[in-house]
Amino acid sequence: MHVGLPVPVLPLPPVRSGGFLGGMRDHDPVGAPSLVVLDAGPEPGRLAMVREAGLARRAREGAGPCWILRFHGWAEPVLSLGKTQALPEDLAESARAAGVDPVRRPTGGGWLLHLPGDLAVTLVARGPLRAGELRGTARLVGEAIAGALERLGLGARAAAASATPPGAGRADVCFQRVDREEVTAGSTKVAGVALARVGRAALVQAAIPLVAATGPLAAFEARWDPRRREAVARTAGIAPGPLAAAIEEGIAERLPAETGEGKTTG
């Protein structure tokens, strides 16, 4: 038996400022598309998914800036599932017992555990997308995260191809495999990157575990997201604020340039 989770369809709430970076900023360098940075800080998982689905819907309709970069944390433990994943009954029961809230992402990929102190990164590209630009948006995020981790002392790279690490178990767990554009440090995956096409627009959601699970959460992690612990061992000592600032800088540096028709070129 599987337990269903609804896809968020609520109206987009206002974005709160005063998170990791101190609020909202608008990058508008000469010759580059507009980039708005939304800095939400910790928030409930369901609210985070509603907000990001809303941003993607607005971009699909051609509204808003060319690029939106959003950072948020987690107000409580959350298990996010890919948009097409079923929630097994035993996983739902374990989540309830550990105080973990299951939510559904508007992007694909496998489930993963998020804890307060972890960092989530979202990029919305308004489009219209040309051939290769959906995957290119995910690559932009993966490379910016890898560059930020490098800057903070952790050697990392964005994967060029998908791979399953030796000894990996269930394919429905995000950190049990490495997909293109996801971030690794050595052989350890340290950031998951999921994407979706939303009409003319692209939505990319990335997650970087930074905090070790303890108590009942450690037992839940060991059963349902065991490789998360390896990621946290590699990212130990990295704080979400400096990491978000370095990612913002990396995204702004990597944005494609505009052409005379208002399109972008990579």
N, C-alpha and C positions, 0 to 999 in steps of 0.2 A: 504494500500500500504506500502511496505517496501523498504528501500534503501539498496542496497548491498554494502559491503566493501570487497576489495580484500584481500586475504591472502598474506603476504609479501613473495616475491620470488626473491628479488634483491640479488646481491652478498653481502657477509659480508664485511662491511667497517672496516677499522682499528679501534681498540679500543683506545680511548683517555685516557690518564692518568691525574692525578691531580684532582680527585673528592673529595669525602668525606674523604678518608683515605690517599690521597697523591700518588695514582698510583697503579701499579701492583706488587703483591708479589707471591712467590711460596712457599707453605708449603710442606715439604717433610720429616716429622718425621719418625724415624725408625719404621718399621712394619706397616705403614699406607699408603694408596694410595696417590698419588700426588694430591695436591689441589692448583689450581691457582686462585688467587683473582683478579678480574678486577673491577676497581673503576672508573666509567665513569663520575660521577657528573651529573648535569642537562643536559637533551638532549630532542629533540623533540620526541613525542610519537611514530610517525611512524618509525623514525630511531631506537628507542629502540627496537621495535618489529622486525624490519629487523635484527638487530644485534643478538637478542636472537634466532630467527628462524635459523639464520646462524650457531650459536654455536651448536644448536641441530642437524642440518644436518651434521655438521662435526663429532659430537659424534656418530651419526647413522652410519657413514661410518667407525667408529673405529679410527678416528684421534683425536689428542689432548690428554690432560691429563685425568686421571680417573675422576676427579671432577673439575668443574669450578663454582666458586661463583662470581656473578656479582652484583654490586650495581649501581643504577642510580637514579637520580631525574627527574624532569619534567621541561622543559624549558618554557612550557605554559600549560594552563588547557587542560586536556585530558579526554575523556571518553573512557575507554577500554571495548570492548565487547568480550565475549567468542567466540571461533573459529566457533561455529555453530549458533550463535545468529543472528537473523535478526535485522536490525536497523529500528524501526518504523519511519514513515515519520514525525510524530509530535515530536518525540525525536530529529530527525535530524534537524528540524526547530528550536527547542528550543536551541540546541547546537550552531547552527550558530548565533543565536541572542545573546547568552551569550559569544561568543568567545571561545567555547570549540571544540577541534578537536576530532572527533570520530575515533578510530583506532581498529583494530582487533588483539586480542592476538592469539598466536599459541596454547594456552591452553584453557581449558573449563571454565565453571562457568558463572556467570551473569555479567552485566555491573556495572562499578563503576567509580566515578569521582576521578581524580588525580589532585592535584594542586602543583605548585612550592613550595618546602619545604617539600613535602611528600617523603617517602622513598620507593623504589622498590628493591626487593631482588629476585635474580634468581639463581637457582642451576641446573647444568647440570651434569648428571651421565652417563658416557660413556657406561656402560654395558659390556657384555650382562647381562640383568636382569634375575634373577631367580624368582621363585614363591614368591610373597609378596614384592619384592624389589621395585616395582613401588610405591606402597602405602608407603613403608618404607622410600623412599626418601622424600616424602611429609611430613611424620611424623618427619624426621630429621629437616626439615626447620621449621615446626611449633613449635617443642620443643626448637629449638635454639632461635627463636623470643620470645617465652614466657620466656625463661631463661634470655634473654637480657633485656626485660622489667622489670622483677623481679629485676635484678641487678640495674636498674635505678630507682627503687622505685615504680613500678606499679605491683601489684599482678596480674599475668596472668597465663593461662594454655592453652595447646593445647587440643582441644576437642577430646574425645574418640569416639563420635558418632554424627551423624547429628541431627540437631534440628531446629525447626522453632519457634522463639520467639513469645510470645503472642502479638497479634496485628499486626504481620507482614503482609505486603501487597503482592506485586507482587513477584513471585518466580524468575523472570528473573533479579532481582536486587541483586547484590552480597551480600550486607550487610543486606538483609532482612532475611537471613537464615544462620545457622552455619553448615558447613560440617566438616566431620572428618579431623583432623589435623589443622583446622583453630584455631585462637587464640582469647580467650575471657578474659575479665577482669570483674569478676562478671558475670552478665547476658549480658554484652555488647561485641559484636564482635569488636575487635580492629585490626585484620589483616586478610585479605583474602588470601587463599592459593589455587592455581589452578595448575593442573598437566596435562601432556600428555605423552603418549608413542610415541617416534619417532624412529621407527625401533627397534634397540637393546637398545636404550638409553632412559633416562627419562629427562623430562624438567619440572621444578617446578618454577612458578612465584608467588611471594607474594607481597602484597601491604599493607603499613601501613600509614593510614592518620594521619598527624601531624598538618595540617594547617587549620584554620577555613576559610570557604567561606564567602566572603563579596560582597556587591553590587549585580550586576546581577547574579553572581555565586551563591550567597546565595539563590536566588529565583530558580535558576536551580536545586541546590541541594535539596531544599525542595520538589520540584516536582518529581525529577527523582532518587534521592539517599538520601532519608530523614534520614536514620539511620547513615549515615556517620558523621553527626553532633554529635551524641552520642559518636561515637568512638573518635572523636577529643577532646571532653570534657574530656575523660579519659586519652588521651595521651598528654594533654596540658603540655608544659614545657619541653618535651623531644625533643632534637635536633637530626637531622639525623646523624651527624658525630659520636657522642658517641654511638648511637644506632647501627650503622653499625659496629663499632669496637667490640661491645659486641656480635653481631650476628656472626661476623667472628670468634671470639674466641669460641663461642658455637658450630659452625659448625665443626671447627677443632677438638674440644674435642670429638665430637660425631661420627666422621667418623668411619666406620667399619674397622676392622683390615684385612690385607691381609693374605691369606693362601698360601701354597706353589705353588698352581696352578695359582696364580695371580688373583683368585676370591676374593670376599669380604664376610665377615661373620658379621651378625648383633649381 
